[in-house]
Amino acid sequence: MELRKLVRDLYGVDQPQGCTDEEIAAMKERFGAIPAVVEEFWRTFGHTKELDQCQDDWIFPEQYPKWKWLEEYDGLVLLNENQGCCRACVRREDLARPDPPVYTRMDEEDPWLLSAPTTSEFLEAALLYEGVWQLDHAPEEFYWLTGEELAIVQAKLTQHPAVLKNWMEMKITCYSNRPDNLLVIMDVGDQYQTLYGGATEESCAALLEIMEGLGEPI
């Protein structure tokens, strides 16, 4: 999926604001190299305020002077869980690759776990997941789904190909039946938690029609 379209449909952003040449140059000097996909993401979205209002923290060049731990971290951090419990990074040894894999870990002593095989897939999957928290029209509750209920969701909605793995020990998949709605499944060891919503009442209603009678409120 084209990220500009994703951000327009789910975040309501028509004109994203990106990083400057000077900010990009400073990051290249700091790290020696920056993956081309990360550079393009920063140039497009690096100062887009709607991405600063997500459930978790996107890490853009402007954060580096503020958070000293970023300079010492063993990788280029892309996303930081809102309490710092999980971080998604490009490892330093992969920074010269144009579209490297992204890894996560909960603590610095933990092993790296693969979150996505490419940065492109990670960015799409993470923008989808973070986007569901931004939607204006959504049920107030989260829900648990059974395996049978999950199968109904999978049969009636279209799954986005990008998958976010090992984020807070979850596998996260996303589904829609309109460009401006989203249902997220968080697989926690074969237990399925879901939240969903739409950018408009109509797009939310399109999901509610599918989800009627499914799930147990958490």
ROTI-18566 format. One line per field, with one value per residue: y negated, x negated, z negated of N, C-alpha, C in turn; residue in three letters; residue number from 1. Coordinates in Angstrom, 1 decimal. Each point is the difference from the previous one (the first is absolute). Example, Ala and Ser with C-alpha at 12.3 -4.5 7.8 and 13.67 -1.06 7.14 Angstrom:
BEGIN
n_yy c(5.7 / -1.1)
n_xx c(-13.2 / 0.4)
n_zz c(-7.8 / 0.7)
ca_yy c(-1.2 / -1.1)
ca_xx c(0.9 / -0.9)
ca_zz c(0.0 / 0.0)
c_yy c(-1.2 / -1.1)
c_xx c(-0.9 / 0.8)
c_zz c(0.0 / -0.8)
residu c(ALA / SER)
num c(1 / 2)
This chain:
BEGIN
n_yy c(1.2 / -1.0 / -0.4 / -0.8 / 1.0 / 0.9 / -0.9 / -0.2 / 1.3 / 0.3 / -0.8 / 0.0 / 0.4 / -1.2 / -0.8 / 1.2 / -0.2 / -0.2 / 0.8 / -0.8 / -0.5 / -1.0 / 0.3 / 0.3 / -1.1 / -0.6 / 0.7 / -0.3 / -1.2 / 0.1 / 0.6 / -0.8 / 0.6 / -0.3 / 1.0 / 0.2 / 1.1 / 0.1 / -0.3 / 0.8 / 0.9 / -0.3 / 0.0 / 1.1 / 0.6 / -0.3 / -0.9 / 1.1 / -1.0 / 0.4 / 0.2 / -1.2 / 0.3 / 0.9 / 1.2 / 0.2 / 0.0 / -0.6 / 0.6 / -1.3 / -0.6 / -0.7 / 1.3 / 0.1 / -1.3 / 0.5 / 1.1 / -0.2 / 0.7 / -0.8 / -0.9 / 0.5 / 0.0 / 1.3 / -1.2 / -0.2 / -0.7 / 0.8 / 0.9 / -0.8 / 1.1 / -0.4 / 1.1 / 0.1 / 0.7 / -0.6 / 0.4 / -0.6 / 0.7 / -0.8 / 1.2 / -0.4 / 1.3 / -0.4 / -1.1 / 0.7 / 0.8 / 0.0 / 1.3 / -0.2 / 1.2 / 0.1 / -0.3 / 0.7 / -0.6 / 0.7 / 0.7 / -0.8 / 0.8 / -0.3 / 1.1 / -0.4 / -0.5 / 0.7 / -1.2 / -0.2 / 0.7 / -1.0 / -1.1 / 0.2 / 1.4 / -0.2 / -1.0 / 0.8 / 1.1 / -0.7 / -0.7 / 1.2 / 0.7 / -0.9 / 0.2 / 1.3 / -0.5 / -0.4 / 1.0 / -0.9 / 1.0 / 0.4 / 1.3 / -0.1 / 1.2 / 0.8 / 1.0 / 1.1 / 0.6 / 0.9 / 1.2 / 0.4 / -1.0 / 0.3 / 1.2 / -0.4 / -0.7 / 1.1 / 0.6 / -0.9 / -0.2 / -1.0 / 1.0 / -1.0 / 0.0 / -1.3 / 0.7 / -0.4 / 0.5 / 0.7 / -0.6 / -0.2 / 0.8 / -0.9 / 0.7 / -1.1 / 0.3 / -0.5 / -0.4 / -0.1 / -0.8 / -1.1 / -0.9 / -0.6 / 1.3 / 0.6 / 1.3 / -0.1 / 1.0 / 0.1 / 0.8 / 0.3 / 0.8 / -0.1 / -1.1 / -0.4 / -1.1 / -0.7 / -1.0 / -0.8 / -0.6 / -1.2 / -0.6 / 0.6 / -0.5 / -0.4 / -0.3 / -0.6 / -0.5 / -0.1 / -0.3 / -0.9 / -0.2 / 0.0 / -0.9 / -0.2 / 0.0 / -0.5 / 0.8 / 0.1 / -1.1 / -0.6)
n_xx c(-0.8 / 0.4 / -1.0 / -0.1 / 0.4 / -0.7 / -1.0 / 0.2 / 0.1 / -1.1 / -0.9 / 0.6 / -1.1 / 0.3 / -0.6 / -0.6 / -0.6 / -1.1 / -1.0 / -0.9 / -0.6 / 0.0 / 1.3 / 0.3 / -0.6 / 0.6 / 1.0 / -0.2 / -0.3 / 1.1 / 0.7 / -0.5 / 1.2 / 1.0 / 0.8 / 0.0 / 0.5 / -0.8 / -1.0 / 0.5 / 0.1 / -1.2 / -0.5 / 0.8 / -0.3 / -1.3 / 0.8 / 0.6 / 0.7 / 0.8 / -1.3 / 0.0 / 1.2 / -0.9 / 0.4 / -0.9 / -1.3 / 0.3 / -1.2 / -0.1 / -0.7 / 1.1 / 0.3 / -1.0 / 0.2 / 1.2 / -0.2 / -0.8 / 1.0 / 0.6 / -0.9 / 0.3 / 1.2 / 0.2 / 0.4 / 0.5 / 0.5 / 1.0 / 0.3 / 0.4 / 0.2 / 1.3 / -0.3 / -0.5 / 1.1 / 0.1 / -1.1 / 0.4 / -0.9 / -0.8 / -0.6 / -1.0 / -0.2 / 1.3 / -0.6 / -1.0 / 0.9 / 0.5 / 0.3 / -0.7 / -0.2 / 1.1 / -0.6 / 0.5 / 0.0 / 0.2 / -1.1 / -1.0 / 0.3 / 1.2 / 0.2 / -0.5 / 1.2 / 0.2 / 0.1 / -0.9 / 0.1 / 0.8 / -0.7 / 0.2 / -0.1 / -1.1 / -0.4 / 0.3 / -0.5 / -1.1 / 0.0 / 0.3 / -0.8 / -0.9 / 0.4 / 0.1 / -1.1 / -0.2 / 0.7 / 0.7 / 0.3 / 0.3 / 0.3 / 0.6 / 0.5 / -0.9 / -0.3 / 0.4 / -0.6 / 0.9 / -0.6 / 1.2 / 0.1 / -1.2 / 0.3 / 1.1 / -0.8 / -0.8 / 1.2 / 0.4 / -1.2 / -0.6 / -0.9 / -0.5 / -0.8 / -0.2 / -0.9 / 0.4 / -1.2 / 0.2 / 1.1 / -0.7 / -0.8 / 0.5 / 0.8 / -0.2 / 1.3 / 0.2 / 1.3 / 0.6 / 1.1 / -0.7 / -0.5 / 1.1 / 0.0 / 0.0 / -0.3 / -0.5 / -0.7 / 0.0 / -0.8 / 0.5 / -0.9 / 0.6 / -0.1 / 1.2 / -0.7 / 1.1 / -0.4 / 1.0 / 0.1 / 0.6 / -0.4 / 1.1 / 1.2 / 0.0 / -1.3 / 0.3 / 1.1 / -0.8 / -0.9 / 0.8 / 0.3 / -1.3 / -0.3 / 1.2 / 0.0 / -1.1 / -0.7 / -0.9 / 0.7 / -1.1)
n_zz c(0.0 / 0.8 / -0.7 / 1.0 / 0.8 / -0.6 / -0.1 / 1.2 / 0.3 / -0.7 / 0.4 / 1.2 / 0.4 / 0.5 / -0.9 / 0.0 / -1.2 / 0.8 / -0.2 / -0.5 / 1.1 / -0.8 / -0.4 / 1.3 / 0.4 / -1.0 / 0.4 / 1.3 / -0.5 / -0.7 / 1.0 / 0.9 / -0.2 / 0.9 / -0.3 / 1.3 / -0.5 / -1.0 / 0.8 / 0.8 / -1.0 / -0.4 / 1.3 / -0.1 / -1.1 / 0.1 / 0.5 / 0.2 / -0.5 / 1.0 / 0.5 / -0.5 / 0.4 / 0.3 / 0.0 / 0.9 / -0.2 / 1.1 / 0.3 / 0.0 / 1.0 / -0.1 / -0.2 / 0.9 / 0.2 / 0.0 / 0.6 / -1.0 / -0.6 / 0.9 / -0.3 / -1.2 / 0.5 / 0.0 / 0.6 / 1.1 / -1.0 / 0.4 / -1.0 / -0.9 / -0.7 / -0.3 / -0.6 / 1.2 / 0.0 / 1.2 / 0.7 / 1.1 / 0.5 / 0.8 / 0.0 / -0.7 / 0.0 / 0.0 / -0.6 / 0.5 / -0.4 / 1.3 / -0.3 / -1.2 / -0.6 / -0.7 / -1.1 / -0.9 / -1.2 / -1.1 / -0.2 / -0.3 / -1.1 / 0.5 / 0.6 / 1.1 / 0.2 / 1.1 / 0.3 / 1.0 / 1.1 / 0.1 / 0.1 / 1.3 / -0.2 / -0.8 / 0.8 / 1.0 / -0.6 / -0.4 / 1.2 / 0.5 / -0.8 / 0.2 / 1.2 / -0.4 / -0.7 / 1.2 / 0.3 / 0.6 / 0.8 / -1.2 / -0.2 / -1.2 / 0.3 / -0.6 / 0.8 / -0.7 / 0.9 / 0.2 / 0.2 / -0.3 / -1.0 / -0.2 / 0.2 / -0.7 / -0.9 / 0.0 / -0.2 / -0.8 / -0.5 / 0.5 / 0.0 / -0.8 / 1.1 / -0.4 / -0.7 / -1.2 / -0.1 / -1.1 / 0.2 / -1.1 / 0.6 / 0.9 / 0.7 / 0.8 / 0.3 / 1.2 / -0.1 / 1.2 / 0.1 / -0.5 / 0.9 / -0.5 / 0.0 / -1.2 / 0.1 / -1.2 / 0.3 / -1.3 / 0.6 / -1.2 / 0.7 / 1.2 / -0.6 / 0.4 / -0.1 / 0.1 / 0.8 / 0.2 / 1.2 / 0.2 / 1.1 / 0.5 / -0.3 / 1.3 / 0.0 / -1.1 / 0.5 / 1.0 / -1.0 / -0.6 / 1.3 / 0.2 / -1.0 / 0.4 / -1.3 / 0.5 / -0.8 / -1.0 / -0.5 / 0.1)
ca_yy c(-1.2 / -1.3 / -0.5 / -1.3 / 0.3 / 0.6 / -1.1 / -0.8 / 0.7 / 0.4 / -1.1 / -1.3 / -0.9 / -0.1 / -0.6 / 0.3 / -0.9 / 0.8 / -0.6 / -0.8 / 0.6 / -0.2 / 1.0 / 1.2 / 0.0 / 0.2 / 1.4 / 0.8 / -0.2 / 0.6 / 1.5 / 0.4 / 0.3 / 0.2 / 0.7 / -0.8 / 0.0 / -0.9 / -1.4 / -0.4 / -0.1 / -1.3 / -1.1 / -0.2 / 0.0 / -0.3 / -1.1 / 0.1 / -0.1 / 1.1 / 1.2 / -0.2 / 0.2 / 1.4 / 0.8 / 0.2 / -1.2 / 0.0 / -0.7 / -0.8 / -0.6 / -1.0 / 0.6 / 0.3 / -0.9 / 0.0 / 1.3 / 0.4 / 1.5 / 0.4 / 0.1 / 1.1 / 1.2 / 0.9 / 0.1 / -1.2 / 0.3 / -0.6 / -0.1 / 0.2 / 0.2 / -1.3 / 0.1 / 0.5 / 1.5 / 0.7 / -0.9 / 0.5 / -0.6 / 0.6 / 0.3 / -0.8 / 0.7 / 0.1 / -1.3 / -0.3 / 0.7 / -0.9 / 0.4 / 1.1 / 0.5 / -0.7 / 0.9 / -0.5 / 0.6 / -0.6 / -0.5 / 0.0 / 1.3 / 1.0 / 0.2 / -0.6 / 0.9 / -0.5 / -0.6 / 0.0 / 0.3 / -1.3 / -1.3 / -0.4 / 0.7 / -0.5 / -1.3 / 0.1 / 0.7 / -0.8 / -1.1 / 0.5 / 0.3 / -1.3 / -0.8 / 0.4 / -0.7 / -1.4 / 0.0 / -0.7 / 0.8 / 1.4 / 0.4 / -0.4 / 1.2 / 1.0 / 1.2 / 1.3 / 0.9 / 1.4 / 0.4 / 0.1 / -1.3 / -0.5 / 0.6 / -0.8 / -1.3 / 0.2 / 0.3 / -1.1 / -1.2 / 0.1 / -0.2 / -0.7 / 0.9 / -0.3 / 0.6 / -0.5 / 1.1 / -0.2 / -1.3 / 0.3 / 1.5 / 0.3 / 0.0 / -0.9 / 0.0 / -1.1 / 0.3 / -1.1 / 0.2 / -1.3 / -0.6 / -0.8 / 0.7 / 0.9 / 0.9 / 0.5 / 1.3 / 0.1 / 1.4 / 0.1 / 1.4 / 0.6 / -0.8 / -1.0 / -1.2 / -0.8 / -1.3 / -0.4 / -1.2 / -0.7 / -1.5 / -0.6 / 0.8 / 1.0 / 1.0 / 0.8 / 0.8 / 1.1 / 1.0 / 0.4 / 1.0 / 1.3 / 0.4 / 0.1 / 1.3 / 0.6 / -0.5 / -0.2 / -1.2 / 0.2)
ca_xx c(0.8 / -0.7 / 0.1 / 0.7 / 1.5 / 0.3 / 0.1 / 1.2 / 1.3 / 0.2 / -0.4 / 0.6 / -1.1 / -0.1 / -1.3 / -1.0 / -1.2 / -1.2 / -1.3 / -0.8 / -1.3 / -1.0 / 0.3 / -0.5 / -1.5 / -0.5 / 0.2 / -1.0 / -1.3 / 0.1 / 0.0 / -0.8 / 0.9 / 1.4 / 0.7 / 0.8 / 1.5 / 0.1 / -0.2 / 1.2 / 1.1 / -0.3 / 0.2 / 1.5 / 0.9 / -0.7 / 0.6 / 1.4 / 0.4 / 0.9 / -0.7 / -0.4 / 1.1 / 0.4 / -0.1 / -1.4 / -0.8 / -0.9 / -1.2 / -0.4 / -1.3 / 0.2 / -0.1 / -1.3 / -0.6 / 0.8 / -0.1 / -1.4 / -0.2 / 0.0 / -1.3 / -0.7 / 0.8 / -0.7 / 0.8 / 0.8 / 1.3 / 1.1 / 1.2 / -0.2 / 1.3 / 0.2 / -0.7 / -1.3 / -0.1 / -0.4 / -0.5 / -0.3 / -1.3 / -0.9 / -1.2 / -1.0 / -0.7 / 0.8 / 0.4 / -0.4 / 0.9 / 1.0 / 1.3 / -0.4 / 1.0 / 0.2 / 0.0 / 0.5 / -0.3 / 0.6 / -1.1 / -1.2 / -0.6 / 0.8 / -0.4 / 0.8 / 1.1 / 0.4 / 1.4 / 0.4 / -1.2 / -0.5 / 0.4 / 1.2 / 1.1 / 0.2 / 0.6 / 1.5 / 0.7 / 0.0 / 0.9 / 1.3 / 0.3 / 0.1 / 1.1 / 1.3 / 0.3 / 0.3 / 1.3 / 1.0 / 1.2 / -0.4 / 0.5 / -0.8 / -0.7 / -0.8 / 0.7 / -0.6 / 0.6 / -0.4 / -0.6 / 1.1 / 0.3 / -1.1 / 0.2 / 1.0 / -0.6 / -0.9 / 0.8 / 0.8 / -0.8 / -1.2 / -1.2 / -1.2 / -1.1 / -1.1 / 0.2 / -0.9 / -0.3 / -0.9 / 0.2 / 0.6 / 0.2 / 1.2 / 0.0 / 1.1 / 0.5 / 1.0 / 1.1 / 0.9 / 0.8 / 0.0 / -1.3 / -0.1 / 0.2 / -1.1 / 0.1 / -1.3 / 0.0 / -1.2 / -0.1 / -0.8 / -0.1 / 1.2 / 1.2 / 0.2 / 0.6 / 0.3 / 0.7 / 0.3 / 0.7 / 0.0 / -0.2 / 1.3 / 1.0 / 0.3 / -1.0 / 0.1 / 1.2 / -0.3 / -0.6 / 0.9 / 0.9 / -0.7 / -0.4 / 1.2 / 0.1 / -1.3 / -1.0 / 0.3 / -0.7 / -1.1)
ca_zz c(0.0 / 0.0 / -1.4 / 0.0 / 0.1 / -1.3 / -0.9 / 0.4 / -0.3 / -1.4 / -0.9 / 0.5 / 0.4 / 1.5 / 0.3 / -1.0 / -0.1 / -0.1 / -0.5 / 0.9 / 0.4 / -1.1 / -1.0 / 0.5 / 0.1 / -1.4 / -0.4 / 0.7 / -0.6 / -1.3 / 0.1 / 1.1 / 1.2 / -0.4 / 1.0 / 0.9 / -0.3 / -1.2 / 0.5 / 0.7 / -1.0 / -0.8 / 0.9 / 0.3 / -1.2 / -1.2 / -0.8 / 0.1 / -1.4 / -0.3 / -0.4 / -1.4 / -0.9 / 0.1 / -1.2 / -0.2 / 0.5 / 1.2 / -0.2 / 1.1 / -0.4 / -1.0 / -1.3 / -0.5 / -1.0 / -1.3 / -0.7 / 0.1 / 0.1 / 1.4 / 0.5 / -0.6 / 0.3 / 0.9 / 1.2 / 0.4 / -0.5 / 0.8 / -0.8 / -1.5 / -0.7 / -0.7 / -1.3 / 0.3 / -0.3 / 1.2 / 1.0 / 1.3 / 0.4 / 1.0 / -0.7 / 0.5 / 1.1 / 1.1 / 0.4 / 1.4 / 0.9 / 0.3 / -0.6 / -0.8 / -1.0 / -1.3 / -1.2 / -1.3 / -1.2 / -1.1 / -0.8 / 0.7 / -0.2 / 0.7 / 1.4 / 1.0 / 0.6 / 1.3 / 0.1 / 1.4 / 0.8 / 0.7 / -0.7 / 0.7 / -0.6 / -1.3 / 0.0 / 0.4 / -1.1 / -1.2 / 0.3 / -0.1 / -1.4 / -0.7 / 0.6 / -0.5 / -1.2 / 0.4 / 0.7 / -0.8 / -0.3 / -0.4 / -1.3 / -1.2 / -0.6 / 0.7 / 0.0 / 0.2 / 1.1 / 0.1 / 1.3 / 0.9 / 0.4 / 0.8 / 1.3 / 0.6 / 0.4 / 1.2 / 1.2 / 0.4 / 0.2 / 0.8 / -0.9 / 0.6 / 0.0 / -1.0 / -1.3 / -1.1 / -0.8 / -1.2 / -0.7 / -1.3 / 0.0 / 0.8 / 1.4 / 0.3 / 1.4 / 0.2 / 1.0 / 0.4 / 1.2 / 0.7 / -0.2 / -1.2 / -1.3 / -0.4 / -1.1 / -0.4 / -0.8 / -0.7 / -0.4 / -1.2 / -0.3 / 0.4 / -0.6 / 1.0 / -0.5 / 1.1 / 0.0 / 1.4 / 0.1 / 1.3 / 0.0 / 0.0 / -0.5 / 1.0 / 0.1 / -1.3 / 0.1 / 0.9 / -0.8 / -1.0 / 0.6 / 0.0 / -1.3 / -0.8 / -0.7 / -0.2 / -1.0 / -1.4 / -0.5 / -1.0)
c_yy c(-1.2 / -0.7 / -1.4 / 0.3 / 0.5 / -1.1 / -1.0 / 0.6 / 0.2 / -1.2 / -1.4 / -1.0 / -0.1 / -0.5 / 0.3 / -0.9 / 0.9 / -0.7 / -0.8 / 0.7 / -0.1 / 1.1 / 1.4 / 0.2 / 0.2 / 1.4 / 0.9 / -0.2 / 0.7 / 1.5 / 0.5 / 0.3 / 0.1 / 0.8 / -0.9 / -0.1 / -0.9 / -1.4 / -0.6 / -0.2 / -1.3 / -1.2 / -0.3 / -0.3 / -0.6 / -1.1 / 0.0 / 0.2 / 1.2 / 1.3 / -0.2 / 0.2 / 1.5 / 0.7 / 0.1 / -1.2 / 0.4 / -0.8 / -0.7 / -0.7 / -1.1 / 0.5 / 0.2 / -1.0 / 0.0 / 1.3 / 0.6 / 1.6 / 0.5 / 0.1 / 1.2 / 1.3 / 0.8 / 0.2 / -1.3 / 0.3 / -0.7 / -0.2 / 0.4 / 0.2 / -1.1 / 0.0 / 0.5 / 1.5 / 0.8 / -1.0 / 0.7 / -0.7 / 0.7 / 0.1 / -0.8 / 0.7 / 0.0 / -1.4 / -0.4 / 0.7 / -0.9 / 0.2 / 1.1 / 0.5 / -0.9 / 1.0 / -0.7 / 0.7 / -0.8 / -0.7 / 0.1 / 1.3 / 1.1 / 0.2 / -0.8 / 1.0 / -0.7 / -0.6 / -0.1 / 0.2 / -1.2 / -1.1 / -0.4 / 0.6 / -0.5 / -1.3 / 0.1 / 0.7 / -0.9 / -1.2 / 0.5 / 0.2 / -1.3 / -0.8 / 0.4 / -0.8 / -1.5 / -0.1 / -0.7 / 0.8 / 1.4 / 0.4 / -0.4 / 1.2 / 0.6 / 1.3 / 1.2 / 0.7 / 1.4 / 0.3 / 0.1 / -1.4 / -0.7 / 0.5 / -0.8 / -1.3 / 0.2 / 0.3 / -1.2 / -1.3 / 0.3 / -0.3 / -0.8 / 0.9 / -0.2 / 0.5 / -0.5 / 1.2 / -0.4 / -1.5 / 0.2 / 1.5 / 0.4 / 0.1 / -0.8 / 0.1 / -1.0 / 0.4 / -1.2 / 0.5 / -1.3 / -0.6 / -0.7 / 0.7 / 1.0 / 0.8 / 0.7 / 1.3 / 0.1 / 1.5 / 0.1 / 1.5 / 0.7 / -0.5 / -1.2 / -1.2 / -1.0 / -1.4 / -0.5 / -1.4 / -0.5 / -1.4 / -0.7 / 1.0 / 1.2 / 1.1 / 0.9 / 0.9 / 1.2 / 1.1 / 0.6 / 1.1 / 1.4 / 0.5 / 0.2 / 1.5 / 0.7 / -0.6 / -0.2 / -1.2 / 0.3 / -0.9)
c_xx c(-0.9 / 0.2 / 0.7 / 1.5 / 0.4 / 0.2 / 1.2 / 1.3 / 0.3 / -0.3 / 0.6 / -1.1 / -0.2 / -1.4 / -1.0 / -1.2 / -1.2 / -1.2 / -0.7 / -1.3 / -1.0 / 0.2 / -0.5 / -1.5 / -0.6 / 0.2 / -1.0 / -1.4 / -0.1 / -0.2 / -0.9 / 0.8 / 1.4 / 0.6 / 0.8 / 1.5 / 0.2 / -0.1 / 1.3 / 1.2 / -0.2 / 0.3 / 1.5 / 0.7 / -0.7 / 0.5 / 1.5 / 0.6 / 1.0 / -0.7 / -0.7 / 1.1 / 0.4 / -0.1 / -1.4 / -0.8 / -0.8 / -1.2 / -0.5 / -1.3 / 0.1 / -0.1 / -1.4 / -0.7 / 0.7 / -0.2 / -1.4 / -0.2 / 0.1 / -1.4 / -0.8 / 0.6 / -0.7 / 0.8 / 0.7 / 1.4 / 1.1 / 1.2 / -0.2 / 1.4 / 0.1 / -0.6 / -1.4 / -0.2 / -0.4 / -0.4 / -0.3 / -1.2 / -0.5 / -1.3 / -1.2 / -0.7 / 0.9 / 0.3 / -0.4 / 0.9 / 1.2 / 1.4 / -0.2 / 1.2 / 0.0 / 0.2 / 0.6 / -0.6 / 0.6 / -1.0 / -1.3 / -0.8 / 0.6 / -0.6 / 0.9 / 1.0 / 0.4 / 1.4 / 0.5 / -1.2 / -0.6 / 0.6 / 1.3 / 1.2 / 0.3 / 0.7 / 1.5 / 0.7 / 0.2 / 1.0 / 1.4 / 0.4 / 0.1 / 1.2 / 1.4 / 0.4 / 0.4 / 1.4 / 1.1 / 1.3 / -0.4 / 0.7 / -0.9 / -0.9 / -1.0 / 0.8 / -1.0 / 0.7 / -0.4 / -0.6 / 1.1 / 0.4 / -1.1 / 0.2 / 1.1 / -0.5 / -0.9 / 0.7 / 0.7 / -0.7 / -1.3 / -1.2 / -1.1 / -1.2 / -1.1 / 0.4 / -1.0 / -0.2 / -0.8 / 0.1 / 0.7 / 0.4 / 1.3 / -0.3 / 1.3 / 0.3 / 1.1 / 0.9 / 0.8 / 1.1 / 0.3 / -1.4 / -0.1 / 0.6 / -1.0 / 0.4 / -1.3 / 0.2 / -1.4 / -0.1 / -1.0 / 0.0 / 1.3 / 1.2 / 0.1 / 0.7 / 0.2 / 0.5 / 0.1 / 0.7 / -0.1 / -0.3 / 1.3 / 1.0 / 0.4 / -1.0 / -0.1 / 1.2 / -0.2 / -0.7 / 1.0 / 1.0 / -0.6 / -0.2 / 1.2 / 0.1 / -1.3 / -0.7 / 0.7 / -0.7 / -1.0 / 0.3)
c_zz c(0.0 / -1.3 / 0.0 / 0.0 / -1.4 / -1.0 / 0.3 / -0.5 / -1.5 / -1.0 / 0.4 / 0.4 / 1.5 / 0.4 / -1.2 / 0.1 / -0.3 / -0.6 / 1.1 / 0.4 / -1.1 / -1.0 / 0.5 / 0.0 / -1.4 / -0.4 / 0.7 / -0.6 / -1.3 / 0.1 / 1.1 / 1.2 / -0.6 / 1.2 / 0.9 / -0.3 / -1.2 / 0.4 / 0.7 / -0.9 / -0.8 / 0.9 / 0.2 / -1.3 / -1.3 / -0.9 / 0.1 / -1.4 / -0.3 / -0.4 / -1.4 / -1.0 / 0.0 / -1.4 / -0.5 / 0.6 / 1.2 / -0.3 / 1.3 / -0.4 / -1.1 / -1.4 / -0.5 / -0.9 / -1.3 / -0.8 / 0.3 / 0.2 / 1.4 / 0.6 / -0.4 / 0.4 / 1.1 / 1.3 / 0.3 / -0.4 / 0.9 / -0.8 / -1.4 / -0.6 / -1.0 / -1.4 / 0.1 / -0.2 / 1.2 / 1.1 / 1.3 / 0.7 / 1.3 / -0.7 / 0.7 / 1.2 / 1.2 / 0.6 / 1.5 / 1.0 / 0.3 / -0.6 / -0.9 / -0.9 / -1.2 / -1.1 / -1.2 / -1.1 / -1.2 / -0.9 / 0.7 / -0.1 / 0.9 / 1.4 / 1.0 / 0.6 / 1.3 / -0.1 / 1.4 / 0.8 / 0.8 / -0.8 / 0.7 / -0.7 / -1.4 / -0.1 / 0.3 / -1.1 / -1.2 / 0.2 / -0.1 / -1.5 / -0.8 / 0.5 / -0.7 / -1.3 / 0.3 / 0.6 / -0.9 / -0.4 / -0.3 / -1.3 / -1.1 / -0.5 / 1.0 / -0.1 / 0.1 / 1.1 / -0.2 / 1.3 / 1.0 / 0.5 / 0.8 / 1.4 / 0.8 / 0.5 / 1.2 / 1.3 / 0.6 / 0.2 / 0.8 / -0.9 / 0.8 / -0.1 / -1.0 / -1.4 / -0.9 / -1.0 / -1.2 / -0.6 / -1.3 / 0.0 / 0.7 / 1.5 / 0.4 / 1.5 / 0.1 / 1.1 / 0.2 / 0.9 / 0.7 / -0.3 / -1.3 / -1.3 / -0.2 / -1.2 / -0.3 / -0.8 / -0.7 / -0.6 / -1.1 / -0.4 / 0.3 / -0.8 / 0.9 / -0.5 / 1.2 / -0.4 / 1.4 / 0.0 / 1.4 / -0.1 / 0.1 / -0.6 / 1.0 / 0.0 / -1.3 / 0.1 / 0.9 / -0.7 / -1.1 / 0.6 / 0.0 / -1.4 / -0.9 / -0.6 / -0.2 / -1.1 / -1.4 / -0.4 / -1.1 / -1.2)
residu c(MET / GLU / LEU / ARG / LYS / LEU / VAL / ARG / ASP / LEU / TYR / GLY / VAL / ASP / GLN / PRO / GLN / GLY / CYS / THR / ASP / GLU / GLU / ILE / ALA / ALA / MET / LYS / GLU / ARG / PHE / GLY / ALA / ILE / PRO / ALA / VAL / VAL / GLU / GLU / PHE / TRP / ARG / THR / PHE / GLY / HIS / THR / LYS / GLU / LEU / ASP / GLN / CYS / GLN / ASP / ASP / TRP / ILE / PHE / PRO / GLU / GLN / TYR / PRO / LYS / TRP / LYS / TRP / LEU / GLU / GLU / TYR / ASP / GLY / LEU / VAL / LEU / LEU / ASN / GLU / ASN / GLN / GLY / CYS / CYS / ARG / ALA / CYS / VAL / ARG / ARG / GLU / ASP / LEU / ALA / ARG / PRO / ASP / PRO / PRO / VAL / TYR / THR / ARG / MET / ASP / GLU / GLU / ASP / PRO / TRP / LEU / LEU / SER / ALA / PRO / THR / THR / SER / GLU / PHE / LEU / GLU / ALA / ALA / LEU / LEU / TYR / GLU / GLY / VAL / TRP / GLN / LEU / ASP / HIS / ALA / PRO / GLU / GLU / PHE / TYR / TRP / LEU / THR / GLY / GLU / GLU / LEU / ALA / ILE / VAL / GLN / ALA / LYS / LEU / THR / GLN / HIS / PRO / ALA / VAL / LEU / LYS / ASN / TRP / MET / GLU / MET / LYS / ILE / THR / CYS / TYR / SER / ASN / ARG / PRO / ASP / ASN / LEU / LEU / VAL / ILE / MET / ASP / VAL / GLY / ASP / GLN / TYR / GLN / THR / LEU / TYR / GLY / GLY / ALA / THR / GLU / GLU / SER / CYS / ALA / ALA / LEU / LEU / GLU / ILE / MET / GLU / GLY / LEU / GLY / GLU / PRO / ILE)
num c(1 / 2 / 3 / 4 / 5 / 6 / 7 / 8 / 9 / 10 / 11 / 12 / 13 / 14 / 15 / 16 / 17 / 18 / 19 / 20 / 21 / 22 / 23 / 24 / 25 / 26 / 27 / 28 / 29 / 30 / 31 / 32 / 33 / 34 / 35 / 36 / 37 / 38 / 39 / 40 / 41 / 42 / 43 / 44 / 45 / 46 / 47 / 48 / 49 / 50 / 51 / 52 / 53 / 54 / 55 / 56 / 57 / 58 / 59 / 60 / 61 / 62 / 63 / 64 / 65 / 66 / 67 / 68 / 69 / 70 / 71 / 72 / 73 / 74 / 75 / 76 / 77 / 78 / 79 / 80 / 81 / 82 / 83 / 84 / 85 / 86 / 87 / 88 / 89 / 90 / 91 / 92 / 93 / 94 / 95 / 96 / 97 / 98 / 99 / 100 / 101 / 102 / 103 / 104 / 105 / 106 / 107 / 108 / 109 / 110 / 111 / 112 / 113 / 114 / 115 / 116 / 117 / 118 / 119 / 120 / 121 / 122 / 123 / 124 / 125 / 126 / 127 / 128 / 129 / 130 / 131 / 132 / 133 / 134 / 135 / 136 / 137 / 138 / 139 / 140 / 141 / 142 / 143 / 144 / 145 / 146 / 147 / 148 / 149 / 150 / 151 / 152 / 153 / 154 / 155 / 156 / 157 / 158 / 159 / 160 / 161 / 162 / 163 / 164 / 165 / 166 / 167 / 168 / 169 / 170 / 171 / 172 / 173 / 174 / 175 / 176 / 177 / 178 / 179 / 180 / 181 / 182 / 183 / 184 / 185 / 186 / 187 / 188 / 189 / 190 / 191 / 192 / 193 / 194 / 195 / 196 / 197 / 198 / 199 / 200 / 201 / 202 / 203 / 204 / 205 / 206 / 207 / 208 / 209 / 210 / 211 / 212 / 213 / 214 / 215 / 216 / 217 / 218)
